[in-house]
Amino acid sequence: MTDKLEDLVADELRRRAADADVPPLAVAHLIARGHEARRVRARRTLTVVAAVVAAALVTVVVAVGHSDDPGSTRPPGPAATPTGAPRTLSELPSGPPPRVVYSSGRTVHLSGRTVELPFVPDHLVPAGDAVLASSARGSVVWIDRATGATATLTTTAGSTPVATLTGGWVAWLKATKGSAIVVLVGVGSHGAIDERFEQRFPAKPSCCSDPFELNGIVGADQLIASMPSQQKAWSWSLETGGSSARPASSIQLLGGLGQQGITVIDHTLVLTDAAGGTTIAGLFNARIEAMADTNPFPIVPGGAGGQAVAYLDDGGKVRVGPFPGAAVGNHVFGFPQTGDPVTLFWDDATHVLLVYTIGSTRATIVRCAISTGSCERAAELGPAYAVEQ
């Protein structure tokens, strides 16, 4: 089957870009990631949906024109600014709004509709068919993507919430001083909580300089928490695979963390070193192990179910390449270099979002197509905003 997939990918590549050099595809890895990312929403048991060929072809589109040298693990040098690239945001054409959920003030924008919240969200977290809006004061609101219906899950969370791929499990830290307790709730239809657990972790946080952190959920069901000051991280399995699908009671100490911080983006483990370099990592036999060389800039995994990585280099250029980022390309995007702070997000499998924070009054979302590098203005935001991630 692997040979047939490689032949199919090669044929599609020749059709799309006859003169492009394409790095070898890790087909077995794409198959595993494609299966994992397309699990359908279920109440506690995840069913795999086979979509291997589609994931592989999307990754080919990402890779075309993006790798200077498939065999090199070093990031390429800065790309030249394209002739005629716009110098200001106003020169960009206007396009449709982002596909991901975003907010401006108390207004949340999703699927062509808006939802007004009683607070200004500081984070928007994907949760399957829903999105979670949270505030620094502890509120977590469940929002249905299709209808805009809302339900308050808690008003006393001690951290930003995290959720499984399906949104069936949602977790946050218990807001107790010196606590290392994770609250886990089972969320049913209409945002109703039908199960609740509290899990104490074997950590002893003291205060602000020695915090216990809830990092996120890796893959389908591995909740990750850590204490960076003690160079310790733990995992908690949220899916047992049995008919009850209750979370496992045991907490597993993970090896291999070292002096690195942990971030979970798109259910992918990202390690950050003291110099700001990032590495895509995975869990193997209760150890955290790097899956690619360290990149000197913050990597954002995403695209087709985590099949691509993107980052902004120190020259302000967007670079996109295949997961896990060993060969990141040199594609030039036609977006303005305004000098304003820019944050990078994924919008869908073939577009990235650049959020320009302009002073203290507003922000602009710019969408860029990774296949052509063309960019357009997607939304204008107020000073307080959040983008789903």
Backbone torsions as a table, in degrees:
resi	resn	phi	psi	omega
1	MET	NA	-34.9	179.1
2	THR	-61.0	-42.0	179.7
3	ASP	-62.5	-41.3	-180.0
4	LYS	-64.1	-39.7	179.1
5	LEU	-65.1	-42.5	179.6
6	GLU	-63.3	-38.5	177.3
7	ASP	-64.4	-41.1	-179.8
8	LEU	-64.2	-43.3	178.9
9	VAL	-63.5	-42.8	-179.8
10	ALA	-62.0	-42.3	178.4
11	ASP	-62.7	-41.8	-179.8
12	GLU	-66.3	-39.1	178.2
13	LEU	-61.3	-44.3	-179.4
14	ARG	-63.9	-33.1	178.9
15	ARG	-69.8	-37.6	-174.6
16	ARG	-83.1	-35.9	-174.7
17	ALA	-150.4	89.5	-172.1
18	ALA	-62.0	-31.2	-174.3
19	ASP	-102.6	5.6	-175.1
20	ALA	-84.8	147.5	172.9
21	ASP	-96.2	124.9	-174.7
22	VAL	-112.3	129.3	177.2
23	PRO	-67.3	154.2	179.8
24	PRO	-58.8	142.8	-179.1
25	LEU	-95.2	132.9	174.1
26	ALA	-83.4	80.1	-170.2
27	VAL	-61.8	-41.4	-179.1
28	ALA	-61.4	-38.7	179.0
29	HIS	-67.6	-40.0	179.4
30	LEU	-63.0	-39.4	179.4
31	ILE	-61.5	-46.4	-178.4
32	ALA	-64.6	-45.0	-178.7
33	ARG	-68.8	-37.3	179.8
34	GLY	-63.9	-41.5	177.4
35	HIS	-62.5	-44.9	-175.6
36	GLU	-65.1	-42.1	-173.6
37	ALA	-73.9	-15.8	-177.1
38	ARG	-107.3	25.5	175.4
39	ARG	-66.5	132.1	-178.1
40	VAL	-83.3	159.1	-179.3
41	ARG	-66.2	127.6	176.1
42	ALA	-138.9	170.3	-176.5
43	ARG	-76.5	-33.0	171.8
44	ARG	-153.9	-18.2	-176.6
45	THR	-107.1	130.0	-177.0
46	LEU	-95.0	131.4	178.9
47	THR	-108.0	130.0	-177.3
48	VAL	-78.9	134.4	174.7
49	VAL	-111.2	123.6	-176.7
50	ALA	-80.1	117.7	177.1
51	ALA	-141.8	48.4	-169.4
52	VAL	-68.3	-48.8	-174.5
53	VAL	-62.8	-41.4	-179.9
54	ALA	-61.7	-43.8	179.7
55	ALA	-63.4	-41.2	-179.3
56	ALA	-64.6	-42.0	-178.1
57	LEU	-67.7	-37.3	177.3
58	VAL	-63.2	-39.5	179.6
59	THR	-65.2	-33.8	175.6
60	VAL	-62.1	-43.7	179.2
61	VAL	-60.8	-39.9	178.1
62	VAL	-62.8	-39.9	-172.9
63	ALA	-76.3	-29.6	-174.5
64	VAL	-60.2	123.9	176.4
65	GLY	78.6	5.4	-174.7
66	HIS	-109.7	-9.1	-176.6
67	SER	-116.9	118.9	177.2
68	ASP	-69.2	-42.1	-177.5
69	ASP	-146.0	105.6	-176.6
70	PRO	-57.0	-25.6	-177.3
71	GLY	-88.4	-6.2	-177.5
72	SER	-93.2	142.9	175.4
73	THR	-106.1	4.4	178.7
74	ARG	-93.0	136.8	177.4
75	PRO	-61.9	139.7	178.9
76	PRO	-68.2	165.8	179.3
77	GLY	-69.5	166.7	-179.0
78	PRO	-57.7	139.6	179.3
79	ALA	-85.9	153.3	179.0
80	ALA	-73.6	145.0	176.7
81	THR	-68.1	130.0	-177.1
82	PRO	-64.5	143.3	178.7
83	THR	-62.5	132.5	178.3
84	GLY	81.1	8.1	178.5
85	ALA	-65.3	141.8	-179.0
86	PRO	-62.6	143.5	-179.9
87	ARG	-98.4	-18.6	178.9
88	THR	-129.4	159.3	179.5
89	LEU	-65.2	-31.4	-178.2
90	SER	-67.3	-20.3	178.9
91	GLU	-77.7	-15.8	-179.7
92	LEU	-75.4	145.2	174.6
93	PRO	-70.1	155.0	176.7
94	SER	-85.1	141.2	179.2
95	GLY	-130.7	-176.9	178.5
96	PRO	-67.8	161.8	-179.8
97	PRO	-66.5	162.9	178.9
98	PRO	-60.4	153.0	175.7
99	ARG	-79.0	-31.6	177.9
100	VAL	-73.0	160.2	178.6
101	VAL	-76.8	139.7	177.0
102	TYR	-144.5	163.2	-178.9
103	SER	-133.7	154.3	173.6
104	SER	-137.4	113.3	-171.4
105	GLY	64.6	-131.2	179.5
106	ARG	-90.7	-0.5	-175.6
107	THR	-94.0	124.2	177.4
108	VAL	-102.8	130.2	-179.0
109	HIS	-105.9	123.8	178.7
110	LEU	-154.8	134.8	173.0
111	SER	49.3	42.6	176.8
112	GLY	77.8	6.8	178.7
113	ARG	-130.1	167.0	177.3
114	THR	-123.7	150.9	178.8
115	VAL	-130.5	129.1	177.5
116	GLU	-93.8	129.0	179.5
117	LEU	-105.2	158.9	176.8
118	PRO	-79.0	2.1	179.1
119	PHE	-146.3	167.1	175.7
120	VAL	-90.5	112.9	-178.0
121	PRO	-70.8	141.6	174.4
122	ASP	-104.1	-11.6	174.9
123	HIS	-144.2	145.0	172.2
124	LEU	-124.3	118.4	-171.3
125	VAL	-115.4	125.8	178.0
126	PRO	-65.5	139.0	179.9
127	ALA	-144.5	64.2	-180.0
128	GLY	66.0	-121.1	179.4
129	ASP	-78.7	4.2	-179.8
130	ALA	-130.6	172.4	172.4
131	VAL	-132.5	146.1	-179.7
132	LEU	-104.8	126.8	175.4
133	ALA	-106.2	130.0	-177.2
134	SER	-129.9	156.3	177.0
135	SER	-122.6	160.5	-179.8
136	ALA	-65.9	-18.3	-179.3
137	ARG	-87.7	1.6	172.0
138	GLY	108.7	0.7	179.0
139	SER	-80.2	138.9	173.6
140	VAL	-132.2	119.2	-178.6
141	VAL	-117.0	130.1	176.0
142	TRP	-86.7	130.2	-179.1
143	ILE	-125.9	123.4	177.2
144	ASP	-72.2	126.1	-177.2
145	ARG	-64.0	-37.5	-173.3
146	ALA	-79.9	-38.7	-172.7
147	THR	-109.7	-19.6	-175.2
148	GLY	81.5	3.0	177.8
149	ALA	-63.0	145.8	-177.0
150	THR	-125.6	157.5	174.1
151	ALA	-151.4	134.1	178.7
152	THR	-83.8	120.8	179.5
153	LEU	-85.8	-36.6	178.8
154	THR	-165.1	160.1	172.4
155	THR	-122.8	10.9	-174.8
156	THR	-131.1	26.4	179.9
157	ALA	-66.9	143.1	178.4
158	GLY	-97.8	9.5	-179.2
159	SER	-163.2	173.2	169.7
160	THR	-65.5	137.3	-179.5
161	PRO	-73.5	160.9	172.2
162	VAL	-130.0	158.2	-176.9
163	ALA	-144.3	155.8	174.5
164	THR	-74.7	170.7	-179.6
165	LEU	-55.3	-39.8	-178.1
166	THR	-84.4	-15.7	-175.3
167	GLY	82.8	3.5	-178.8
168	GLY	-68.9	-30.3	175.7
169	TRP	-116.7	136.1	175.3
170	VAL	-130.6	139.0	-176.7
171	ALA	-136.4	154.9	173.3
172	TRP	-155.5	167.0	178.1
173	LEU	-80.3	144.5	174.7
174	LYS	-73.4	132.1	-175.9
175	ALA	-82.1	71.8	179.4
176	THR	-130.2	132.0	-177.5
177	LYS	-58.6	130.7	179.1
178	GLY	70.0	16.6	-175.1
179	SER	-90.9	148.4	171.5
180	ALA	-127.6	52.8	-176.2
181	ILE	-115.3	129.2	176.8
182	VAL	-102.8	129.1	174.3
183	VAL	-93.9	127.9	-179.2
184	LEU	-122.5	128.5	179.0
185	VAL	-124.3	144.1	172.5
186	GLY	-91.7	123.8	-175.5
187	VAL	-107.9	123.0	179.4
188	GLY	-99.0	-156.7	-179.4
189	SER	-65.5	147.7	179.0
190	HIS	62.3	19.3	177.0
191	GLY	76.4	16.3	-179.8
192	ALA	-76.4	136.0	176.5
193	ILE	-88.2	118.7	-179.8
194	ASP	-114.7	-4.2	174.3
195	GLU	-148.1	148.4	178.7
196	ARG	-145.5	133.0	178.2
197	PHE	-132.4	154.7	169.7
198	GLU	-125.4	128.6	-177.7
199	GLN	-121.7	119.7	177.1
200	ARG	-87.4	133.1	178.1
201	PHE	-98.2	149.9	-178.6
202	PRO	-77.9	58.3	179.6
203	ALA	-127.1	152.8	-178.8
204	LYS	-128.0	76.9	178.4
205	PRO	-70.6	147.0	179.4
206	SER	-99.1	-60.2	179.9
207	CYS	-161.1	-144.2	-169.9
208	CYS	-63.0	-35.1	-177.9
209	SER	-85.7	-3.2	-175.9
210	ASP	-138.7	59.0	-169.8
211	PRO	-82.2	155.3	168.6
212	PHE	-96.6	126.3	-171.6
213	GLU	-115.5	138.1	170.8
214	LEU	-96.1	109.5	-170.7
215	ASN	-87.0	-37.8	-179.0
216	GLY	149.8	-171.8	-179.9
217	ILE	-117.1	120.6	-178.3
218	VAL	-93.7	134.6	-178.3
219	GLY	64.3	-140.0	-176.3
220	ALA	-86.1	-29.0	-165.6
221	ASP	-153.5	7.9	-176.8
222	GLN	-97.6	102.7	177.9
223	LEU	-77.0	130.5	-176.6
224	ILE	-113.8	129.9	173.7
225	ALA	-132.5	156.4	-174.7
226	SER	-154.7	163.5	168.3
227	MET	-128.2	91.5	-175.8
228	PRO	-56.5	-34.5	-178.3
229	SER	-64.6	-26.1	178.6
230	GLN	-103.4	3.7	-179.5
231	GLN	54.4	45.0	179.8
232	LYS	-126.7	144.7	175.2
233	ALA	-142.9	150.6	-178.3
234	TRP	-132.4	156.5	173.0
235	SER	-123.8	150.5	178.8
236	TRP	-135.4	118.3	-178.1
237	SER	-77.5	123.5	-177.9
238	LEU	-96.1	-8.2	179.1
239	GLU	-127.8	124.2	-179.4
240	THR	-91.3	-17.7	-177.3
241	GLY	86.1	-7.6	178.5
242	GLY	-88.7	-178.7	-177.8
243	SER	-69.3	-28.6	-179.8
244	SER	-77.5	-31.4	178.7
245	ALA	53.5	38.9	176.2
246	ARG	-86.6	151.5	-179.5
247	PRO	-64.7	145.6	177.4
248	ALA	-65.5	146.0	-176.5
249	SER	-84.2	-18.0	-174.9
250	SER	-89.5	145.9	175.7
251	ILE	-108.5	135.1	-176.1
252	GLN	-111.8	125.7	175.0
253	LEU	-76.3	131.1	-177.8
254	LEU	-99.5	138.7	175.2
255	GLY	-94.6	168.5	172.2
256	GLY	88.5	4.6	-177.3
257	LEU	-70.7	-50.2	-177.8
258	GLY	65.7	-155.5	-177.3
259	GLN	-89.6	58.8	-178.3
260	GLN	-131.0	145.9	174.6
261	GLY	-88.2	161.5	-177.4
262	ILE	-118.5	133.0	169.5
263	THR	-130.8	143.6	175.2
264	VAL	-116.7	117.6	179.9
265	ILE	-125.1	128.7	-179.4
266	ASP	52.6	41.0	178.9
267	HIS	60.5	25.4	178.7
268	THR	-118.5	136.7	-178.4
269	LEU	-80.6	125.6	179.2
270	VAL	-124.0	125.0	178.1
271	LEU	-98.4	140.9	179.4
272	THR	-123.1	129.1	178.7
273	ASP	-95.0	177.4	-175.3
274	ALA	-63.2	-25.8	-179.1
275	ALA	-87.2	-1.1	-179.7
276	GLY	93.4	-0.8	177.8
277	GLY	-71.9	150.7	-177.1
278	THR	-126.7	151.7	-178.9
279	THR	-139.5	131.7	171.6
280	ILE	-74.7	131.2	-176.4
281	ALA	-132.7	169.3	178.2
282	GLY	-141.0	171.5	177.7
283	LEU	-103.3	123.2	-178.6
284	PHE	-137.0	114.0	178.3
285	ASN	51.7	51.3	177.3
286	ALA	62.7	27.0	175.4
287	ARG	-130.5	148.3	173.1
288	ILE	-91.3	119.7	-177.5
289	GLU	-129.8	138.4	179.8
290	ALA	-66.9	142.0	177.4
291	MET	-106.1	-5.2	179.0
292	ALA	-157.4	169.7	176.4
293	ASP	-67.8	157.1	177.9
294	THR	-67.4	133.2	175.2
295	ASN	-98.7	139.4	-177.0
296	PRO	-71.0	-6.7	-177.4
297	PHE	-124.1	159.9	178.7
298	PRO	-64.1	118.2	-179.8
299	ILE	-89.6	140.6	176.6
300	VAL	-117.1	102.9	176.0
301	PRO	-73.2	153.4	179.4
302	GLY	166.5	-136.7	-178.8
303	GLY	71.2	-136.1	-175.3
304	ALA	-77.4	80.5	178.8
305	GLY	61.6	38.5	179.8
306	GLY	83.3	19.6	-177.4
307	GLN	-88.2	5.1	-179.2
308	ALA	-145.1	162.7	172.2
309	VAL	-130.2	152.8	177.4
310	ALA	-141.9	154.7	174.3
311	TYR	-161.0	163.1	174.0
312	LEU	-102.4	126.6	178.8
313	ASP	-86.8	179.8	-175.8
314	ASP	-73.6	-6.9	173.6
315	GLY	-94.4	4.9	179.6
316	GLY	80.5	13.2	-179.8
317	LYS	-93.0	142.1	174.1
318	VAL	-86.0	131.2	177.1
319	ARG	-121.9	136.0	-176.9
320	VAL	-130.6	140.0	178.5
321	GLY	-157.5	175.5	-178.4
322	PRO	-72.6	148.7	175.2
323	PHE	-63.8	140.5	5.3
324	PRO	-96.0	16.2	171.2
325	GLY	104.5	16.8	178.8
326	ALA	-67.7	-33.9	179.1
327	ALA	-123.2	92.8	-178.3
328	VAL	-99.8	133.2	-167.9
329	GLY	-87.0	-171.7	-168.0
330	ASN	-123.6	33.4	-177.8
331	HIS	-69.9	139.5	-179.9
332	VAL	-100.5	127.3	179.6
333	PHE	-102.4	141.4	-177.1
334	GLY	-86.8	59.3	178.3
335	PHE	-114.6	152.6	-175.2
336	PRO	-69.9	145.1	172.6
337	GLN	-99.6	85.6	-172.6
338	THR	-89.5	-14.3	-175.1
339	GLY	89.4	-7.3	177.4
340	ASP	-78.3	151.9	175.9
341	PRO	-59.7	136.7	-178.2
342	VAL	-126.5	133.7	176.2
343	THR	-115.9	139.1	-174.6
344	LEU	-104.0	134.7	175.8
345	PHE	-137.0	164.3	168.8
346	TRP	-96.0	137.5	175.5
347	ASP	-95.9	-46.6	175.3
348	ASP	-156.3	-165.0	-174.3
349	ALA	-63.8	-21.7	-172.8
350	THR	-127.5	11.3	-179.6
351	HIS	-138.9	143.1	171.0
352	VAL	-112.1	155.7	177.6
353	LEU	-112.8	136.4	173.2
354	LEU	-114.7	119.4	-179.9
355	VAL	-102.6	112.5	178.2
356	TYR	-89.4	120.4	174.3
357	THR	-93.7	112.0	-172.1
358	ILE	-104.5	102.0	-177.2
359	GLY	59.0	-142.4	179.9
360	SER	-112.2	14.7	-172.2
361	THR	-114.7	-26.9	-175.0
362	ARG	-159.9	172.0	176.3
363	ALA	-145.7	155.2	179.1
364	THR	-128.4	133.5	175.7
365	ILE	-98.7	126.2	177.8
366	VAL	-114.5	130.8	178.3
367	ARG	-104.8	134.9	178.8
368	CYS	-125.7	136.0	177.4
369	ALA	-83.9	127.1	-176.5
370	ILE	-75.1	-16.4	-179.4
371	SER	-81.7	-29.5	-176.6
372	THR	-119.6	-21.7	-176.2
373	GLY	83.4	-0.7	179.8
374	SER	-74.1	146.4	-175.6
375	CYS	-130.0	156.9	179.3
376	GLU	-151.4	154.5	175.9
377	ARG	-76.3	129.7	-175.4
378	ALA	-109.5	-28.4	-178.6
379	ALA	-166.2	149.8	172.9
380	GLU	-110.8	130.8	-174.5
381	LEU	-121.8	160.5	173.1
382	GLY	-80.3	-174.2	-175.7
383	PRO	-69.1	-27.8	179.0
384	ALA	-105.7	111.5	-176.3
385	TYR	-142.8	165.1	174.1
386	ALA	-148.2	150.4	177.3
387	VAL	-126.5	137.1	-178.1
388	GLU	-58.5	128.6	175.7
389	GLN	-162.5	NA	NA
